[in-house]
Amino acid sequence: MAAKKVRIAVVGAGHVAQVAHIPAYKRNPKAELVAVVDEDPVKARRIKEQHGFGEWYEDIADMLKSADVDAVDICTPNYLHAPMAIAALRSGRDVLCEKPLARTLAEAEQMVAAAEKHGRILMVAYHNRYRDDVAALANLVRAKELGDVQIIKAGWLRRAGEWEDRSWLLEMHKAGGGALLDLGAPLMDLAIYLANVKKPTAVTCSTFGKKGKGGVEESACAMVRFAGGACLMLEVNWNLREPRDVIYLHIYGSRGAAILNPLQIHKSVQGVLVNVTPAIEKKNFFQQGYQHEIDHFIECVQKEKEPTTSGKDALKALRILDAMYASAASGHESSLTQ
């Protein structure tokens, strides 16, 4: 007998929900869109009618009390992630939460503890982990095709622009941080996952610029050292004075190197540099990443299994980010050996 469909509530009907999450659920025959929640009743009603949700709500508490749902997808601003996720987990629902998981490591740990206490799934929407090119590179690194990973370079630099659509990002008490948290959390998670590095030992970081009344940073650069000697160099920027965004991730090993976007892998074979990039069908990796992520979440809910990007796994990047902010504030290196 076919498994029962997973009944979904989407909380927060903004851009990422409309462009990525909701379309992915609609393409999955094992998912059913039951409820949409948004503080704007006009938007909530419109999204309900446009996408075929069964019900709409203005408040998550009312939805958790009244709606017959199995899982909750949280696409709200950062400061709402922890209270909403914990409420959903306590109500017996599984949770998928947009990145970053929380404003701070302490908040994220509370969310993970709630998931463990109530025996529910907490998954983070690190959609880039679910791309075919990322999977191919991760497999090659784990097979030691590049030798020992030595240096990882990652950057996400966004052109200067207006922020009316997400003005909450500029308020520290709502966002929890600026470009370092917003861009750095998913980028660092991806870099650590791809390079397969373990046990960060020390962090140095500098932040620059204050944007908006909340005083969040608009750019940052950092270096993370890992046990075994590997180093990660990270740069993020919300205020790039160039005509286009720049996103890159490079991995340099003792016997080869890899570049993501587009994927290129070269290694030394008997003293000759050889292109060993696997053949991967060209696709919209943005859409593919979200689709595979949503499909994975539905599978985890149905089979009651731990997600690849679990809340517990997300603590790794947040622990490093907390150390980065501490280093930037003190002007000194932060240790992660405790």
MIDRENTI-360045 format. One line per 8 residues: number of its first residue (from 1); their letters; for each residue x, y, z of C-alpha. Coordinates in steps of 0.2 Angstrom, whole numbers, plus 5000, padded with zeros to 4 digits. Layout:
N
NUM> a> X:Y:Z  ...
***
This chain:
338
1> maakkvri> 5000:5000:5000  5006:5017:4995  5012:5028:5010  5000:5042:5015  5004:5059:5008  5014:5071:5020  5003:5085:5025  5012:5102:5024
9> avvgaghv> 5010:5119:5032  5021:5133:5025  5024:5147:5037  5030:5163:5029  5024:5166:5011  5038:5177:5005  5050:5176:4991  5059:5159:4995
17> aqvahipa> 5042:5151:4999  5034:5156:4983  5049:5154:4971  5057:5138:4978  5048:5129:4992  5030:5129:4986  5033:5124:4968  5044:5110:4974
25> ykrnpkae> 5030:5103:4985  5018:5104:4971  5030:5093:4960  5031:5080:4973  5016:5068:4972  5019:5062:4991  5016:5080:4998  5000:5089:5001
33> lvavvded> 4999:5108:5004  4987:5109:5018  4990:5126:5026  4999:5143:5023  5003:5155:5037  5007:5173:5034  5005:5189:5045  4998:5198:5030
41> pvkarrik> 4980:5191:5028  4979:5197:5010  4995:5188:5005  4990:5172:5014  4973:5171:5005  4981:5175:4988  4994:5161:4991  4981:5149:4997
49> eqhgfgew> 4970:5152:4981  4985:5153:4969  4993:5137:4975  4979:5126:4981  4982:5126:5000  4967:5120:5010  4967:5133:5023  4976:5150:5027
57> yediadml> 4981:5157:5044  4988:5173:5051  4996:5165:5066  5006:5149:5068  4999:5145:5085  4981:5145:5077  4987:5134:5063  4996:5122:5075
65> ksadvdav> 4980:5120:5085  4968:5118:5071  4976:5112:5055  4979:5093:5052  4997:5094:5046  5012:5082:5048  5026:5094:5045  5029:5113:5045
73> dictpnyl> 5041:5122:5033  5047:5139:5041  5052:5152:5028  5051:5167:5040  5064:5180:5046  5078:5174:5057  5071:5180:5074  5055:5169:5071
81> hapmaiaa> 5064:5153:5067  5068:5147:5085  5051:5151:5093  5041:5144:5078  5051:5128:5076  5051:5124:5094  5032:5127:5095  5030:5116:5080
89> lrsgrdvl> 5041:5102:5087  5032:5103:5103  5015:5100:5094  5022:5084:5087  5026:5090:5069  5042:5088:5059  5051:5104:5054  5060:5111:5039
97> cekplart> 5068:5128:5043  5076:5140:5031  5094:5145:5033  5102:5151:5044  5094:5139:5057  5094:5153:5070  5102:5170:5075  5114:5162:5087
105> laeaeqmv> 5122:5145:5092  5112:5145:5108  5095:5147:5099  5100:5133:5087  5104:5122:5102  5087:5125:5109  5079:5120:5093  5089:5104:5092
113> aaaekhgr> 5086:5100:5110  5067:5102:5106  5068:5090:5091  5077:5077:5102  5065:5079:5117  5049:5077:5106  5056:5064:5094  5054:5074:5079
121> ilmvayhn> 5064:5079:5063  5073:5096:5062  5080:5099:5045  5089:5115:5038  5086:5121:5020  5104:5120:5014  5098:5117:4997  5115:5118:4988
129> ryrddvaa> 5120:5102:4997  5107:5093:4986  5114:5098:4969  5121:5085:4957  5137:5094:4954  5140:5096:4973  5137:5078:4976  5149:5073:4962
137> lanlvrak> 5163:5084:4970  5159:5078:4987  5161:5060:4982  5178:5064:4973  5185:5073:4989  5180:5058:5000  5188:5046:4988  5204:5056:4990
145> elgdvqii> 5205:5060:4972  5212:5077:4976  5224:5070:4990  5223:5079:5006  5213:5095:5007  5224:5110:5011  5215:5126:5006  5197:5130:5004
153> kagwlrra> 5192:5147:4997  5174:5153:4997  5166:5169:4993  5149:5177:4991  5149:5195:4986  5132:5204:4982  5130:5220:4972  5125:5235:4982
161> gewedrsw> 5106:5237:4981  5091:5242:4990  5083:5232:5005  5065:5237:5005  5060:5219:5002  5069:5212:5017  5072:5227:5028  5072:5216:5044
169> llemhkag> 5089:5210:5038  5097:5226:5043  5090:5225:5061  5102:5216:5073  5089:5210:5085  5079:5202:5071  5093:5196:5059  5106:5191:5072
177> ggalldlg> 5120:5197:5061  5123:5204:5044  5132:5198:5028  5142:5186:5039  5127:5176:5045  5116:5178:5030  5128:5173:5017  5142:5165:5027
185> aplmdlai> 5131:5152:5036  5126:5143:5020  5142:5146:5011  5153:5139:5025  5141:5124:5028  5144:5120:5009  5163:5122:5010  5165:5112:5026
193> ylanvkkp> 5153:5098:5018  5163:5098:5001  5180:5098:5008  5175:5085:5022  5186:5094:5035  5183:5090:5053  5187:5099:5070  5189:5118:5067
201> tavtcstf> 5203:5123:5080  5204:5142:5078  5196:5157:5069  5201:5175:5064  5189:5187:5057  5186:5205:5053  5169:5214:5049  5167:5230:5040
209> gkkgkggv> 5153:5243:5038  5137:5246:5047  5121:5245:5037  5105:5252:5044  5099:5256:5062  5103:5239:5068  5122:5241:5065  5124:5224:5056
217> eesacamv> 5140:5221:5046  5140:5223:5027  5155:5213:5024  5168:5201:5032  5183:5191:5029  5189:5176:5040  5200:5161:5041  5197:5145:5049
225> rfaggacl> 5210:5132:5054  5206:5114:5055  5214:5099:5064  5226:5092:5052  5231:5109:5045  5218:5113:5032  5212:5131:5031  5196:5139:5025
233> mlevnwnl> 5197:5157:5019  5180:5165:5018  5174:5182:5012  5156:5189:5011  5149:5206:5005  5132:5214:5004  5139:5230:4996  5150:5225:4981
241> reprdviy> 5154:5239:4970  5154:5229:4954  5141:5226:4940  5137:5208:4945  5137:5196:4960  5152:5185:4963  5150:5168:4971  5165:5155:4971
249> lhiygsrg> 5171:5140:4980  5188:5132:4977  5196:5117:4985  5215:5114:4983  5222:5097:4988  5239:5089:4988  5236:5080:4971  5222:5091:4963
257> aailnplq> 5210:5105:4963  5192:5109:4961  5181:5124:4957  5162:5124:4959  5151:5135:4948  5154:5128:4935  5162:5112:4941  5180:5109:4936
265> ihksvqgv> 5191:5096:4943  5210:5093:4939  5222:5081:4946  5240:5076:4944  5241:5059:4936  5259:5052:4934  5266:5070:4933  5253:5076:4921
273> lvnvtpai> 5238:5088:4925  5222:5079:4919  5204:5086:4918  5194:5073:4928  5178:5083:4929  5163:5071:4928  5150:5073:4915  5135:5081:4923
281> ekknffqq> 5119:5086:4914  5117:5104:4914  5102:5109:4924  5095:5124:4934  5105:5119:4950  5095:5132:4960  5079:5123:4956  5086:5106:4957
289> gyqheidh> 5094:5109:4974  5077:5115:4981  5068:5101:4973  5080:5087:4980  5079:5096:4997  5060:5095:4998  5060:5078:4991  5072:5072:5004
297> fiecvqke> 5062:5081:5018  5046:5072:5013  5056:5055:5012  5063:5058:5030  5045:5062:5037  5038:5047:5029  5052:5035:5034  5056:5044:5051
305> kepttsgk> 5074:5045:5047  5088:5058:5050  5090:5071:5036  5106:5074:5028  5106:5093:5033  5099:5090:5051  5098:5103:5064  5112:5095:5073
313> dalkalri> 5123:5095:5058  5119:5114:5056  5127:5118:5073  5144:5115:5065  5143:5131:5055  5135:5141:5068  5148:5137:5081  5161:5143:5069
321> ldamyasa> 5151:5159:5065  5149:5163:5084  5168:5162:5085  5170:5173:5070  5160:5187:5078  5169:5185:5094  5186:5187:5085  5179:5202:5075
329> asghessl> 5174:5210:5092  5190:5207:5101  5202:5209:5087  5211:5193:5091  5210:5174:5086  5196:5164:5094  5200:5146:5099  5188:5132:5095
337> tq> 5197:5118:5104  5186:5118:5120
***
